């Protein structure tokens, strides 16, 4: 259902010219599990059954709110000594590096054991280590009775600052969920053109812009639209929001993202909601829709097919997230 594009593949070639996979570590709250798995399906074309997996497909870890880190594998071995032997044979040499043992759930070691392993690996890499502010981070861990070693990339948490935007509402999506939804929209086609035609205070817009994705927003409520524009300005993003009715949109987009209004700030009827879905079908080839109730029959009657569904919960509220094409 979701296919990775060849142009997005970035296999790691190790020092022996053999293609090596990446090792990814994920984490999620219980009420976000189905969203995480749907995002992994879109990004990696697989649904992991554990909180880690291997893939030949590369993404920057900060792209996903659920990917906590990745190791770009350079060496594998049956023992730690195998890894050290390969490091010494290849005469690895780096400056300002640090070695970290990566705990990921199945394999957790005490602080003392982790430090011992890090020291043993670091001692065999030529060059000067830097413990406080390294330019290069290496990861070492044991997975399925095998040791793996390679360059380690952590999720940069700067995007979490988007939750501190000046204007927000209690019913708005969190930055975490919005970021995942943007990934559902584009999968690995980062050149897609997106639209959020009911953009509210701009949470989805901000996450898309932070990922370098082309997106535009519309908001019919002038006060909310003004606050959304202030949020964009606060994070130094260009204004891509139009104050106006989505039914007046003339452009076409690859994907529309709709957090379906349900009348908290503006009067909304079922007829209005159905009209929004129908207009989304006219202006986009694909739709990600977030609803508080099952809207399948209205989605199907608009001409969309339903590809995949999941949900997230927030207190007593349950949000349905549906991918439509």
C-alpha positions as CSV (number, residue, x, y, z in Angstrom):
1,X,0.0,0.0,0.0
2,X,2.8,2.4,0.8
3,X,5.9,2.1,-1.4
4,X,9.3,3.7,-0.8
5,X,10.7,5.6,-3.7
6,X,14.1,4.6,-5.0
7,X,15.4,8.2,-4.9
8,X,14.8,8.2,-1.1
9,X,16.8,5.1,-0.4
10,X,20.2,5.7,1.2
11,X,21.8,2.3,2.0
12,X,24.9,2.4,4.1
13,X,28.1,1.0,2.5
14,X,30.6,-0.1,5.1
15,X,34.4,-0.1,4.8
16,X,34.3,-3.5,3.1
17,X,31.9,-2.3,0.5
18,X,29.0,-4.4,1.8
19,X,25.6,-2.8,2.2
20,X,24.6,-2.6,5.8
21,X,21.1,-1.7,7.3
22,X,20.2,0.9,9.8
23,X,19.1,0.0,13.3
24,X,16.2,2.2,14.5
25,X,14.8,2.6,18.0
26,X,11.3,3.8,18.5
27,X,9.1,4.6,21.5
28,X,5.4,5.6,21.9
29,X,2.8,6.0,24.6
30,X,0.2,3.3,24.7
31,X,-2.5,5.5,23.2
32,X,-0.2,6.5,20.3
33,X,0.8,3.0,19.3
34,X,-1.4,2.7,16.3
35,X,-0.3,6.1,15.0
36,X,3.4,5.2,15.4
37,X,2.9,1.9,13.5
38,X,1.1,3.6,10.7
39,X,3.9,6.2,10.5
40,X,6.5,3.4,10.3
41,X,4.4,1.8,7.6
42,X,4.5,5.0,5.6
43,X,8.2,5.7,6.2
44,X,9.7,2.2,6.1
45,X,7.1,0.1,4.5
46,X,6.9,-2.1,7.5
47,X,5.0,-2.4,10.8
48,X,7.5,-3.3,13.6
49,X,6.3,-5.7,16.3
50,X,9.0,-4.4,18.7
51,X,10.3,-1.0,19.6
52,X,13.3,-1.5,17.3
53,X,13.9,-2.7,13.8
54,X,16.4,-2.8,10.9
55,X,15.9,-1.1,7.6
56,X,17.9,-0.3,4.5
57,X,15.9,3.0,4.2
58,X,17.4,6.1,5.8
59,X,15.5,9.0,7.4
60,X,16.9,11.6,9.7
61,X,15.8,10.6,13.2
62,X,14.3,14.0,14.0
63,X,11.8,13.6,11.2
64,X,9.6,11.3,13.2
65,X,8.4,12.0,16.8
66,X,8.6,8.3,17.5
67,X,12.2,7.5,16.3
68,X,14.5,8.0,19.2
69,X,17.7,7.1,17.6
70,X,19.4,5.1,14.8
71,X,22.8,3.4,14.3
72,X,24.2,3.5,10.8
73,X,25.8,0.0,11.0
74,X,29.5,-0.2,10.2
75,X,30.3,-3.6,11.9
76,X,28.5,-6.6,13.3
77,X,30.0,-9.4,15.3
78,X,29.2,-12.3,17.5
79,X,31.1,-10.8,20.4
80,X,32.4,-7.4,21.5
81,X,35.9,-8.7,20.7
82,X,34.8,-9.2,17.1
83,X,33.9,-5.5,16.9
84,X,37.1,-4.4,18.4
85,X,39.1,-6.6,16.0
86,X,37.4,-5.1,13.0
87,X,38.0,-1.6,14.3
88,X,41.7,-2.3,14.8
89,X,42.1,-4.0,11.4
90,X,40.5,-1.1,9.6
91,X,42.5,1.4,11.7
92,X,39.5,3.6,12.5
93,X,40.7,7.1,13.2
94,X,38.5,10.1,14.2
95,X,38.8,13.3,16.2
96,X,36.3,14.7,18.7
97,X,34.3,11.5,18.9
98,X,32.3,9.7,21.6
99,X,31.2,6.1,22.0
100,X,27.8,5.4,23.6
101,X,26.2,2.1,24.6
102,X,22.7,2.2,23.3
103,X,20.0,0.8,25.6
104,X,16.9,0.1,23.7
105,X,14.6,-2.0,25.8
106,X,15.4,-5.7,25.1
107,X,19.1,-5.2,26.0
108,X,19.6,-2.9,29.0
109,X,22.9,-2.8,30.9
110,X,23.9,-1.2,34.2
111,X,25.7,2.2,34.1
112,X,29.0,0.5,35.1
113,X,28.8,-2.1,32.3
114,X,27.9,0.5,29.7
115,X,30.8,2.7,30.6
116,X,33.2,-0.3,30.5
117,X,32.1,-1.2,26.9
118,X,32.3,2.4,25.8
119,X,35.8,2.6,27.2
120,X,36.9,-0.6,25.5
121,X,35.6,0.5,22.1
122,X,36.9,4.1,22.4
123,X,40.4,2.9,23.3
124,X,40.7,1.2,20.0
125,X,39.7,4.1,17.8
126,X,42.7,6.3,16.9
127,X,42.3,10.0,17.6
128,X,41.1,12.2,20.4
129,X,37.8,11.4,22.2
130,X,35.5,14.3,23.3
131,X,33.1,13.4,26.1
132,X,31.2,16.6,26.6
133,X,30.6,18.0,23.1
134,X,31.6,15.4,20.5
135,X,31.4,16.2,16.8
136,X,30.8,12.5,16.0
137,X,28.8,10.0,18.1
138,X,29.2,6.2,17.8
139,X,26.8,3.7,19.0
140,X,27.4,0.1,20.3
141,X,24.8,-2.4,21.3
142,X,23.7,-6.0,21.2
143,X,20.7,-7.1,19.2
144,X,19.5,-10.7,18.8
145,X,22.7,-12.1,20.1
146,X,24.8,-10.0,17.7
147,X,26.8,-6.9,18.4
148,X,26.4,-3.9,16.1
149,X,28.6,-0.7,15.9
150,X,28.2,2.4,13.8
151,X,27.5,6.1,13.7
152,X,24.7,7.0,16.2
153,X,22.1,9.7,15.5
154,X,19.8,10.9,18.2
155,X,16.4,12.6,17.7
156,X,17.0,16.3,18.0
157,X,14.3,17.5,20.3
158,X,14.2,21.1,19.0
159,X,10.9,20.6,17.2
160,X,9.3,20.0,20.6
161,X,9.6,23.7,21.2
162,X,6.7,24.2,18.8
163,X,4.4,23.2,21.6
164,X,5.3,26.5,23.2
165,X,3.8,28.6,20.4
166,X,2.2,31.8,21.7
167,X,-1.3,30.9,20.7
168,X,-2.9,27.5,21.2
169,X,-6.2,25.8,22.0
170,X,-7.1,22.9,24.2
171,X,-8.5,20.9,21.3
172,X,-5.6,21.5,19.0
173,X,-3.3,18.6,17.9
174,X,0.0,18.4,19.7
175,X,3.1,19.0,17.7
176,X,4.0,15.4,18.2
177,X,0.8,14.1,16.5
178,X,0.9,16.8,13.9
179,X,4.5,15.8,12.9
180,X,3.5,12.2,12.5
181,X,0.4,13.2,10.4
182,X,2.6,15.2,8.0
183,X,4.7,12.1,7.6
184,X,1.6,10.1,6.8
185,X,0.8,12.7,4.1
186,X,4.1,12.7,2.3
187,X,5.6,9.2,3.2
188,X,9.0,9.6,1.5
189,X,7.8,12.1,-1.3
190,X,9.2,15.2,0.3
191,X,8.5,17.2,-2.8
192,X,4.7,16.8,-2.4
193,X,2.6,19.9,-2.2
194,X,0.3,19.9,0.8
195,X,-2.7,22.0,2.0
196,X,-4.3,22.3,5.4
197,X,-7.6,24.0,4.4
198,X,-8.9,24.2,8.0
199,X,-5.6,25.0,9.6
200,X,-6.7,26.5,12.9
201,X,-3.7,27.9,14.8
202,X,-1.3,26.3,12.4
203,X,0.1,23.3,14.2
204,X,0.3,21.1,11.1
205,X,1.6,24.0,9.1
206,X,4.5,24.6,11.5
207,X,5.5,20.9,11.5
208,X,5.4,20.7,7.7
209,X,7.5,23.8,7.3
210,X,10.0,22.6,9.9
211,X,10.5,19.5,7.7
212,X,11.0,21.6,4.6
213,X,7.7,20.6,3.0
214,X,5.7,22.8,0.7
215,X,2.4,23.5,2.4
216,X,-0.3,26.2,2.4
217,X,-3.1,26.8,4.9
218,X,-6.6,28.3,4.9
219,X,-8.6,29.4,7.9
220,X,-12.1,30.9,7.7
221,X,-12.1,32.4,11.2
222,X,-10.2,35.8,11.0
223,X,-9.2,35.8,14.7
224,X,-7.9,32.3,14.6
225,X,-6.1,32.9,11.3
226,X,-4.4,36.0,12.7
227,X,-3.2,34.0,15.7
228,X,-1.9,31.3,13.4
229,X,0.1,33.8,11.4
230,X,1.6,35.1,14.6
231,X,2.6,31.6,15.5
232,X,4.4,31.2,12.2
233,X,6.2,34.6,12.7
234,X,7.2,33.5,16.2
235,X,9.1,30.6,14.8
236,X,10.5,32.6,11.9
237,X,8.5,30.8,9.2
238,X,7.0,32.6,6.2
239,X,3.3,33.3,6.2
240,X,1.6,30.6,4.0
241,X,-1.8,31.0,5.5
242,X,-4.8,32.6,3.7
243,X,-7.7,34.0,5.7
244,X,-10.6,32.6,3.8
245,X,-13.0,29.8,2.9
246,X,-11.5,26.6,1.7
247,X,-14.3,26.2,-0.8
248,X,-12.8,29.1,-2.7
249,X,-9.4,27.3,-3.2
250,X,-8.6,27.0,-6.9
251,X,-5.2,25.3,-6.7
252,X,-4.6,21.5,-6.7
253,X,-2.5,19.7,-4.2
254,X,-1.0,16.3,-3.7
255,X,-2.4,15.9,-0.2
256,X,-4.9,17.7,2.0
257,X,-4.7,17.4,5.8
258,X,-7.9,18.1,7.6
259,X,-8.6,18.2,11.3
260,X,-12.3,18.2,10.8
261,X,-14.0,21.2,12.6
262,X,-16.7,20.1,15.1
263,X,-18.0,23.4,16.2
264,X,-16.0,24.4,19.3
265,X,-15.2,27.9,18.0
266,X,-17.4,28.3,15.0
267,X,-20.8,26.8,14.2
268,X,-20.3,23.5,12.3
269,X,-23.0,21.1,11.1
270,X,-22.7,17.6,9.6
271,X,-23.6,19.2,6.2
272,X,-20.6,21.6,6.7
273,X,-18.3,18.6,7.5
274,X,-19.4,16.6,4.5
275,X,-18.9,19.7,2.2
276,X,-15.3,20.0,3.6
277,X,-14.6,16.4,2.7
278,X,-16.0,16.8,-0.8
279,X,-14.0,20.0,-1.5
280,X,-10.9,18.2,-0.3
281,X,-11.6,15.5,-2.9
282,X,-11.7,18.2,-5.6
283,X,-8.4,19.9,-4.6
284,X,-6.3,16.9,-3.6
285,X,-5.4,13.4,-4.7
286,X,-5.0,12.2,-1.1
287,X,-6.4,13.2,2.2
288,X,-5.4,12.7,5.8
289,X,-8.5,13.4,7.9
290,X,-8.7,13.6,11.7
291,X,-12.2,13.2,13.2
292,X,-13.8,12.6,16.5
293,X,-16.2,10.0,15.1
294,X,-16.3,7.5,12.3
295,X,-16.9,9.3,9.1
296,X,-16.2,6.4,6.7
297,X,-19.5,6.6,4.8
298,X,-19.1,10.3,4.1
299,X,-15.4,9.8,3.0
300,X,-16.4,7.0,0.6
301,X,-19.3,8.9,-0.8
302,X,-17.0,11.8,-1.7
303,X,-15.0,9.6,-4.0
304,X,-12.1,8.8,-1.7
305,X,-11.0,5.2,-0.9
306,X,-9.8,4.4,2.6
307,X,-6.3,3.1,2.7
308,X,-5.4,2.9,6.4
309,X,-6.9,3.9,9.7
310,X,-5.6,4.4,13.3
311,X,-6.5,6.5,16.3
312,X,-5.0,8.5,19.1
313,X,-6.5,9.2,22.5
314,X,-6.4,12.3,24.6
315,X,-8.2,11.9,27.9
316,X,-11.7,10.8,27.1
317,X,-11.4,12.0,23.5
318,X,-10.5,9.5,20.8
319,X,-9.4,10.9,17.4
320,X,-9.7,8.8,14.3
321,X,-7.0,9.3,11.7
322,X,-7.8,8.1,8.2
323,X,-5.6,8.0,5.1
324,X,-7.8,8.4,2.0
325,X,-6.8,8.2,-1.7
